């Protein structure tokens, strides 16, 4: 549900075909770190120790791999005629984001029975600022990874003027502030405190910075920075940042 668009995106299949081993390894490590952070701060079980978090993260990676293999085969994107490198590349690229979707889906939709009753009757866990940043990074990754592989990001980035890019940044910042502090989502005050304009400013800038970092990292992985000028890479990051900042800011509230 959270990662299905990637499984039907041609640019993602091509990335799996052309991505080198180092890039795939870094993508896998970064995904595993995000899984560890998310499962620790916002996972299915509030009282999980680090060993349980580690086991959950490994299981989610494994399920992500299995789901990716099954669906890629069903839609005809892996076959015995392909080289082993192409098959592995496609599976790894798809599985990493699918694993994050599995982690989020499990935490949000997996409560049942005694666990659900315990969650409803117990006092809410306070997620510290560092934990919120990890959750923001997961939300930004889910949003950015669905858009970054497409050609539209490059087309938009190269067609915008400096004034339009600056306006896009301002809109992104405005949306972040509205989502975090001024749109009253259910439970928002429990996760994000509003202690004057200073806290609003710091929280907004921090979330947007995370969104830009995630956007740049995902763009780099999908090869959108290869053989392009620095100004083009910056423009691409700002364009994708509009989507990733929605994931980062909404993630701090809704994904929890």
ChimeraX attribute file (.defattr): number of C-alpha atoms within 10 A of each C-alpha:
attribute: neighborCount
match mode: 1-to-1
recipient: residues
	/A:1	8
	/A:2	17
	/A:3	20
	/A:4	15
	/A:5	12
	/A:6	20
	/A:7	22
	/A:8	15
	/A:9	15
	/A:10	12
	/A:11	15
	/A:12	22
	/A:13	23
	/A:14	16
	/A:15	20
	/A:16	21
	/A:17	18
	/A:18	14
	/A:19	18
	/A:20	12
	/A:21	11
	/A:22	9
	/A:23	15
	/A:24	19
	/A:25	12
	/A:26	12
	/A:27	18
	/A:28	18
	/A:29	13
	/A:30	13
	/A:31	21
	/A:32	20
	/A:33	14
	/A:34	20
	/A:35	30
	/A:36	21
	/A:37	23
	/A:38	29
	/A:39	26
	/A:40	24
	/A:41	24
	/A:42	21
	/A:43	25
	/A:44	24
	/A:45	16
	/A:46	14
	/A:47	11
	/A:48	15
	/A:49	10
	/A:50	12
	/A:51	9
	/A:52	15
	/A:53	21
	/A:54	19
	/A:55	12
	/A:56	20
	/A:57	27
	/A:58	16
	/A:59	15
	/A:60	23
	/A:61	25
	/A:62	15
	/A:63	16
	/A:64	24
	/A:65	19
	/A:66	16
	/A:67	18
	/A:68	24
	/A:69	20
	/A:70	13
	/A:71	16
	/A:72	20
	/A:73	12
	/A:74	11
	/A:75	10
	/A:76	8
	/A:77	18
	/A:78	21
	/A:79	13
	/A:80	7
	/A:81	7
	/A:82	10
	/A:83	11
	/A:84	11
	/A:85	15
	/A:86	19
	/A:87	20
	/A:88	15
	/A:89	22
	/A:90	24
	/A:91	26
	/A:92	21
	/A:93	27
	/A:94	27
	/A:95	27
	/A:96	26
	/A:97	27
	/A:98	27
	/A:99	28
	/A:100	27
	/A:101	23
	/A:102	23
	/A:103	28
	/A:104	26
	/A:105	16
	/A:106	15
	/A:107	18
	/A:108	15
	/A:109	9
	/A:110	13
	/A:111	15
	/A:112	10
	/A:113	7
	/A:114	9
	/A:115	13
	/A:116	12
	/A:117	11
	/A:118	12
	/A:119	16
	/A:120	10
	/A:121	8
	/A:122	8
	/A:123	8
	/A:124	12
	/A:125	13
	/A:126	12
	/A:127	17
	/A:128	11
	/A:129	13
	/A:130	11
	/A:131	17
	/A:132	25
	/A:133	22
	/A:134	24
	/A:135	32
	/A:136	30
	/A:137	28
	/A:138	30
	/A:139	28
	/A:140	32
	/A:141	28
	/A:142	23
	/A:143	25
	/A:144	28
	/A:145	26
	/A:146	21
	/A:147	20
	/A:148	30
	/A:149	25
	/A:150	17
	/A:151	11
	/A:152	13
	/A:153	19
	/A:154	21
	/A:155	11
	/A:156	13
	/A:157	21
	/A:158	14
	/A:159	10
	/A:160	14
	/A:161	11
	/A:162	10
	/A:163	9
	/A:164	12
	/A:165	17
	/A:166	14
	/A:167	12
	/A:168	17
	/A:169	17
	/A:170	13
	/A:171	13
	/A:172	23
	/A:173	21
	/A:174	13
	/A:175	21
	/A:176	26
	/A:177	21
	/A:178	15
	/A:179	19
	/A:180	26
	/A:181	20
	/A:182	13
	/A:183	11
	/A:184	11
	/A:185	13
	/A:186	9
	/A:187	12
	/A:188	19
	/A:189	13
	/A:190	12
	/A:191	19
	/A:192	20
	/A:193	13
	/A:194	15
	/A:195	8
	/A:196	8
	/A:197	9
	/A:198	10
	/A:199	14
	/A:200	20
	/A:201	13
	/A:202	12
	/A:203	22
	/A:204	23
	/A:205	15
	/A:206	17
	/A:207	28
	/A:208	28
	/A:209	16
	/A:210	21
	/A:211	33
	/A:212	26
	/A:213	18
	/A:214	28
	/A:215	30
	/A:216	22
	/A:217	21
	/A:218	24
	/A:219	25
	/A:220	17
	/A:221	21
	/A:222	22
	/A:223	17
	/A:224	22
	/A:225	20
	/A:226	11
	/A:227	8
	/A:228	10
	/A:229	10
	/A:230	10
	/A:231	11
	/A:232	15
	/A:233	21
	/A:234	15
	/A:235	23
	/A:236	25
	/A:237	28
	/A:238	23
	/A:239	24
	/A:240	26
	/A:241	29
	/A:242	25
	/A:243	23
	/A:244	35
	/A:245	31
	/A:246	23
	/A:247	27
	/A:248	35
	/A:249	32
	/A:250	23
	/A:251	25
	/A:252	27
	/A:253	22
	/A:254	16
	/A:255	20
	/A:256	20
